[in-house]
Amino acid sequence: MGSAHPTINYNIRNDIMDDKSLKTLEILEELSSNGHVTQRELSHKVGIALGLANFYIKRLVQKGYVEVIYLERNRLGYLITPQGVVEKSRLTYSYIQRSYGYVRKVRISIRERLKVLSREGVRTVVIYGGGDIAEVTYLAIQEVGMKLAGVVDGSRAGRPFLGYTIQPVSVLPGLSYDRIIVTEPMMVQDIGSLLHEYGIDEGKLVRVE
């Protein structure tokens, strides 16, 4: 929303792993832990359509990563082959490596923006949100020498957060801070609550997107 509403930008979410490889890894993990799972159950667990689950399994069978076994009552089961174990390990290693790279890029991006804010006189911040990006933001805050006044999140209030306890958003008027670092997408009504119900100046919001 203009210069009064600064944004930390990074467009690197797809760097972790392409969707096909990620779904393949998730399916191999599910079949490793439960070879008796049905395709319908598998589609629900992995979050894909039933037909797509059938496609993935057929492809894994063709590649020699999975064998179909016949159970009682005409049910099918699935057995991960040694080649499948190797492929799962490869995909897991790739995911970990790419996740590390993703987190590093996000951390650098946030840190550089915080350095700009620091030069503008920002010393104390609040983190809005308690997810993964909030944790990366916390590390960046430590690196630039800023002070964290607190962590707020309406849906996670009461949970621990890196030595802090996440507080409800309603505590904001009682906190002393220069900016609120928003680490998660916010609904329009949530922004309205911050600006009107809690009297937050829009210029104090720094969104991580």
N, C-alpha and C positions, 0 to 999 in steps of 0.2 A: 504494500500500500504506500508506495513512495518512499522517500528517504527517511520519513518518520517511523517507518516500520521495516527495519533492516532484516535481511534474510541471509542465512548461511546456505549457500548452494553447493550441492554435489550431486552429480548424475552418474553414480557408479554402482547402483544396486545390482545391476545385471552382471557385474564382474565376478560375483561369487561362483555361480555355476549356472549353465544353461538349464532351462526347465526340464528338458528331456533327460539329461544326466542326473539331475536331482531326483526326478520321479523314479528313475531306474534304481538309484541308490535306496530310496525309501521303500520300494517294492522288495528289493533284495533283503533289506533289513527285516521287513515284515515276514517274508517267507522263511528267513533264517530262524526267527523266533517262534513261528507257528506255521508249519507246513500244511496244516489242516484248514487254514483259513479259506473261505470261499471267495470267489471273485467279487461278489457283492460286498462282502465285508472288507475286502482289500480296497475296493474303490472308495468306500466310506472313510477308511483309515487314512488313505493317501490323498483324498480329496479330488478324485477324478471321476469321470463318467464310467459306468459299467463297461461300455463298449471299448473305452480307451484302456481300461484295466486288462481286458481280454487281449487287446493288441499288444500291450507291453509284455504280458506273460508269453504270448506266442513268439514274440521276438527274442525273449530270453531263452526260450526252449530251442529256437532255431540256432542261436549262438552257442548252445551247449552249456549255458550257465544254470539252467533249471531243468529238472526232469519231472515229468508228470507221473504220479503213482496213483493206482486205483485203490480206493478204500472201500469199506463195506457200504452197502445200500447205494451203490452206483455213484458214490461221491469221489471227487478227484482231490488228490493232495499234491504237494509240490516239494521237491527235494533240491536243495542247493548243491550243485556239483562242485568238485574241487576248483574247476575253472571259474565257477560262479563266486566262490570264496575269494579267489584272487581278484576278480573284477570288483567285488564289493570293497575289498581293501584298497584297491587303486582309486576308486571313486571317493572313498572316505578320505584318503590322503589328499586328493585333489581338492576336496571340499574344505578341509582344514587349512590348506595352504592358501586357497583363494579367500577364505573367510578372514584369515590373518591379514592378507593384503588389503581387503575391503575395509576392515577396521582401521588399519594404519592410514589409509587415504582419508577416511572420514575424520579421524583424529587430527590429521594435519590440517584439513580444511577448516575444522572448527577452531583449532588452535590459532590459525592465522587470522580468522575473523575476530577472535577474542583479543588478539594482540592489538588489532585496530581499535577495538573498544577500549582497551587499556590505555592506549595513547590518547583517547578522547576523555580520559578521566574516570572510566568505569572501574570500580574497585571491588564491589560486592554484588553478587548475582544470586538469583534463585533459579533452580532447575524445575521446570514444569514437565512432569512425566517421570515414570520410573522404569522404563524399559531399557533395551540394549543400548540405544543411542544416548540415553541419559547417562549410562555408565561411561561411555566413551567421552561424553561432554565433561563429566566429572574429572576424568584424567587430564583433559585439555585445560580445565580450570586450574588444576594443580600445577601444570607445567608453566602457565603464564603468571602464576603468583596471585591470582584473584582469591577472594574469600567467598565461600559458599554460605549463604545465610540460611538455606534450607531447601528441601525438596518437597514439592507439592504435587498431588495427583488424586483426584476425586475417587477413582476406582481402586487405587492401591494404598489408600491411607492406612497407616498402622504397620505396614510391612517394612522390614529392614532394608537399608540401601547403603552399602559401603560405609558402615559406621554411623549412618544417620537413620532416623525413622521417618518414613514418608508421611507427610501431614496433609490434611484436607485443604482444599483451595481456600477455604474460609479464613485461614490464618494469615493470608497475604497482607491485609491491612495492618497487622501488628508486626510485620517484619520490616527490617531496615535494609534496603537494597537499591542498587542503581539500575539493574536490568533483570528481566525475567527471560531465561533461555528456554524457549518452547521446543521440546525435543520430540513431540508427537503431533500428528495432524489434529486440529481442533475443529469441532463443529462451530457453525456460525453462532449458535446460541451460547456456546461456551465462551467465545470471544466477547459476546455481548455481556455476559455475566461479569467477566473480568473488568470490562470498561465501565459498566454502569453500576452493577450491584456492589462491586468491591472498590469502585472508584480508581481503577488502575489507568494511568496515562498510556495511551496507545504507543507512544514513542518509547516506552520501556520494554516493549515486547520485541525479542529477537528470535525469529523462527528458524528452526533447523529443518530444511526440506531437501 
